[in-house]
Amino acid sequence: MHAEILIVDDNHEAAELLRDLLELNGHGVRMAFTGAEALAAMQAQAAPLLLVDQHLPDMLGADLVPQLKRIARDSGLSACIAIGITGVGAAERASLEGFDHVLPKPMNFDTFDALIESSLATLRDAGATGA
């Protein structure tokens, strides 16, 4: 199953690596490097699956995600899943509201793949992938 995915990360190399991995699996991927770019990208075309870095140059991912989810909902998506990507400690990760899942840095790619697949299954069940 394929989906439209928006990656929001100010680390261009990390975002490109994730894009390449996801595109190899047939997903449509767009990238934004700031919170403002992510908001504009979602307004242009809402994505049901979001990969969002916690520390962006213009805002925190935890502040951005509720705004992105609101745009998705207003655009008619029945579901939107946000996966946070962060280098903060476990205690701080647990306090990140708005994210449906949080992946630590450095990322374990087996865990990443499994989380993408389970998120896509959830979106499929909600009818939100657009695929």
C-alpha positions in Angstrom: 0.0 0.0 0.0 1.3 3.4 -0.9 0.6 6.9 0.6 1.5 10.5 0.3 4.1 11.3 2.9 5.3 14.8 4.0 8.8 14.8 5.6 9.6 17.9 7.7 13.2 18.1 8.8 15.8 20.9 8.6 18.6 18.4 8.1 18.5 18.1 4.3 20.6 14.9 4.2 18.4 13.1 6.7 15.3 14.2 4.9 16.7 13.0 1.5 17.7 9.7 3.0 14.2 9.1 4.3 12.7 10.3 1.0 14.9 7.8 -0.9 13.9 4.9 1.4 10.2 5.7 1.1 10.3 6.2 -2.6 11.9 2.8 -3.0 8.8 1.4 -1.5 6.6 3.3 -3.9 5.4 6.2 -1.7 4.9 9.7 -2.9 7.1 12.0 -0.8 7.3 15.7 -0.4 9.8 17.5 1.8 9.7 20.7 3.9 12.7 22.1 5.8 10.8 24.6 8.1 7.5 24.7 9.9 6.4 27.5 7.5 7.2 25.3 4.5 5.4 22.4 6.0 2.2 24.5 6.5 2.4 25.7 3.0 2.9 22.2 1.6 -0.1 20.9 3.6 -2.3 23.8 2.4 -1.3 22.9 -1.2 -1.9 19.2 -0.8 -2.7 17.5 2.5 -0.7 14.4 3.3 -2.1 11.6 5.6 1.3 10.6 6.9 3.8 13.1 8.4 7.4 12.6 9.5 8.3 15.6 11.6 11.6 16.5 13.3 11.0 18.0 16.7 13.6 20.8 16.4 13.0 23.0 13.4 14.5 26.4 12.8 11.3 28.3 13.2 9.2 26.2 15.6 9.0 22.9 17.5 7.5 19.9 15.8 5.2 19.5 18.8 3.8 23.0 18.0 3.6 22.3 14.3 1.9 18.9 14.3 -1.5 20.1 15.6 -1.6 22.7 12.9 -0.8 20.2 10.2 -3.4 17.8 11.5 -6.0 20.6 11.5 -5.2 21.3 7.8 -5.5 17.6 7.0 -8.9 17.4 8.7 -10.1 20.6 7.1 -8.9 19.1 3.7 -11.2 16.2 4.2 -8.7 13.5 5.2 -10.4 11.0 7.6 -7.1 10.4 9.4 -3.6 11.9 9.7 -0.7 10.2 11.5 2.3 12.2 12.7 5.5 10.4 13.5 8.0 12.5 15.5 11.7 12.2 14.9 13.8 13.5 17.7 17.1 13.2 19.5 15.7 14.1 22.9 15.8 11.7 25.8 13.1 9.1 26.5 11.4 11.1 29.3 11.1 14.2 27.1 9.9 12.1 24.1 7.0 10.8 26.3 5.9 14.4 26.8 5.6 15.2 23.0 1.9 15.8 22.5 0.3 15.7 19.1 2.6 13.0 17.7 1.0 9.6 17.2 4.4 7.9 17.5 8.0 9.1 18.3 11.2 7.7 16.9 14.5 8.4 18.5 17.7 9.5 16.7 19.7 7.7 15.6 16.9 5.9 13.9 16.7 2.1 13.7 15.5 1.5 10.2 13.8 -1.8 10.9 11.7 0.0 13.5 11.1 2.8 11.1 9.9 0.4 8.3 7.6 -1.4 10.8 6.1 1.8 12.0 5.5 3.1 8.5 3.7 -0.1 7.6 1.6 -0.1 10.8 0.7 3.5 10.2 -0.3 2.9 6.6 -2.5 0.0 7.8 -4.2 2.3 10.2 -4.7 4.9 7.5 -6.0 2.3 5.1 -8.5 1.2 7.7 -9.6 4.8 8.1 -9.7 5.3 4.3 -7.2 8.2 4.5 -4.4 7.3 2.2 -5.8 8.6 -1.1 -4.1 5.7 -2.9 
